[in-house]
Amino acid sequence: MLLRVGSRGSRLALTQAERAAEALRRPGVEIALVPITTTGDRDRTRPFGEIGSRGVFVKELEEALLEGRIDVAVHSAKDMTSVDTAGLEVGAYTRREDPRDALCGAGELQPGMRIGTASVRRRAQLLALEPGLVIEPLRGNIDTRLRKRRERGLDAVVLAACGLDRLGAAGEIGHRFDPRELLPEAGQGALALQVRAGEAEPVASADDAETRRSVELERGCVARIGGGCLAPVAAHHDGSILRALVADEDGGWIERAEGDDPEAVAALLVAAAARHA
């Protein structure tokens, strides 16, 4: 059997695809990696809000799946929309790695620091933690953002710790934010192996049940809130408690909720956000 595994073409994405391929290899199964360029890869300068909704790094991979050009798409689970695309399903979530956000270039936040990030979720929470920060838009892959930090003289950038770990760049990390300090994106730290609906069998052995439960709770909560890349919304399940938030983009207010039921947590946050409208 030949499994064509689609992935974005960045160094991190291909590293992640190779990890997924290792989990899928077994006697009688041959793996072919197929790099695919996404909308988010082609436009590396404009803010996500100007490019489109959440999913700018997955759309072309999903199209390739639906058209039969690949058999599996490997995504960072945090890049996926909160609702499954018609005709597709997540056949497996590999075991989650560090879900935390990481501060690179400094060991702590201090007033007046210039910090680079393109994420409204990170922006809102960083400004809530330290209102004196100057947040500057910064896009690109991990290597590009680390380079731009130095070129632009930024004090720090905030990146997903798991990506730095996977690339062997953990030495760049000065501080890993506790999720209660900076709540991660839904799905952060996990890889999703997406397949056509009803065709999960070839990837099913790579599925980690605990990761699936946590990520599905997070995605479900975000879907009920109605958030995505354009809204400062976050959700994280640590194996026992689901924590979520919705915020003002400039950190003027943040509403948090936690519990076991994603519907109840989301309802609390929707009601809280409405009070600020």
C-alpha positions, -999 to 999 in steps of 0.1 A, spaced: 0 0 0 12 35 -9 2 63 14 7 98 -1 12 121 29 6 158 22 23 185 42 32 222 40 68 226 26 84 245 55 112 229 75 90 225 105 61 211 85 82 185 68 98 175 101 63 170 115 53 151 84 82 128 88 73 121 124 38 112 113 52 90 85 73 71 111 41 64 131 24 51 99 52 29 86 47 -8 89 53 -39 67 36 -35 34 31 3 37 52 27 17 51 64 25 55 92 -1 57 128 13 40 154 -9 48 191 -1 20 215 -9 21 253 -7 -8 269 12 -23 304 11 -6 312 43 27 302 29 24 322 -3 14 354 16 39 359 44 35 396 50 -2 405 54 -19 399 88 -40 367 89 -72 389 91 -64 403 57 -57 369 41 -89 351 53 -103 332 82 -87 305 102 -75 277 80 -51 296 57 -25 268 63 -49 239 56 -72 248 27 -50 235 -1 -41 203 18 -78 196 23 -85 203 -14 -57 178 -23 -74 152 -1 -108 157 -15 -95 155 -51 -76 123 -43 -41 137 -49 -30 127 -14 -43 101 11 -33 118 44 -28 155 53 -6 163 83 -16 195 101 -6 213 132 -39 208 149 -39 244 160 -41 255 123 -73 237 117 -108 252 117 -128 243 147 -153 224 126 -144 195 103 -146 201 66 -174 182 48 -161 149 35 -130 148 57 -122 137 92 -92 135 116 -82 99 115 -56 103 142 -40 127 166 -4 118 175 6 121 211 6 158 221 39 175 228 44 207 248 13 229 242 28 260 258 38 293 242 74 303 245 91 336 250 123 338 228 149 364 234 141 372 270 134 354 303 105 375 314 81 403 303 90 438 313 73 472 305 84 488 273 96 456 256 90 452 219 76 418 212 68 403 178 37 381 171 10 380 145 -15 362 168 -44 382 182 -47 356 209 -11 361 221 -14 399 217 -45 401 239 -30 380 267 4 396 266 -10 430 269 -32 418 298 -1 405 315 19 436 309 1 466 295 34 484 289 45 461 261 47 472 225 34 444 203 47 444 167 32 422 139 56 394 129 49 366 104 70 339 88 82 304 97 101 298 129 135 304 114 123 336 97 108 350 129 139 343 150 160 360 123 136 390 121 137 394 159 174 401 156 173 422 125 145 444 138 160 446 173 129 432 190 133 422 226 115 389 221 91 369 200 64 344 211 63 311 194 48 276 200 72 257 222 65 224 204 78 238 171 110 249 186 114 216 203 108 197 171 134 217 152 160 213 180 158 250 188 147 248 224 178 268 233 161 299 219 135 297 247 138 320 277 105 313 293 76 288 287 43 303 297 21 283 321 -12 278 303 -29 296 331 -6 326 323 -9 325 285 -37 301 273 -26 282 242 -45 279 209 -69 249 207 -49 219 195 -15 234 201 12 208 205 -7 181 186 -5 168 150 -37 160 132 -37 133 105 -67 142 83 -82 117 58 -113 114 37 -144 104 57 -146 67 62 -109 61 53 -93 64 87 -81 27 89 -46 33 75 -38 59 102 -59 46 131 -29 30 148 -12 64 153 -41 78 172 -35 88 208 -68 86 227 -59 111 254 -48 137 229 -79 132 208 -101 137 238 -84 169 248 -81 184 213 -117 176 205 -129 193 237 -108 223 228 -120 225 192 -156 220 203 -154 248 228 -139 272 203 -166 262 177 -194 270 202 -178 304 210 -174 311 173 -138 321 174 -108 316 151 -77 334 140 -97 366 137 -109 366 174 -89 364 206 -103 330 217 -83 302 233 -90 268 248 -68 242 265 -76 209 282 -49 196 305 -63 161 308 -87 170 336 -99 206 332 -110 226 302 -99 262 304 -110 288 278 -111 325 273 -123 353 250 -107 387 250 -104 422 237 -77 423 210 -58 450 230 -61 431 263 -85 457 277 -106 428 291 -103 390 293 -131 367 303 -121 332 315 -141 301 323 -133 265 331 -150 232 337 -157 198 322 -185 206 297 -174 225 266 -209 237 259 -213 252 294 -178 268 293 -185 283 259 -219 296 270 -203 314 299 -178 331 276 -204 340 250 -225 357 277 -194 374 292 -183 387 258 -217 401 251 -215 423 282 -185 440 266 -201 445 232 
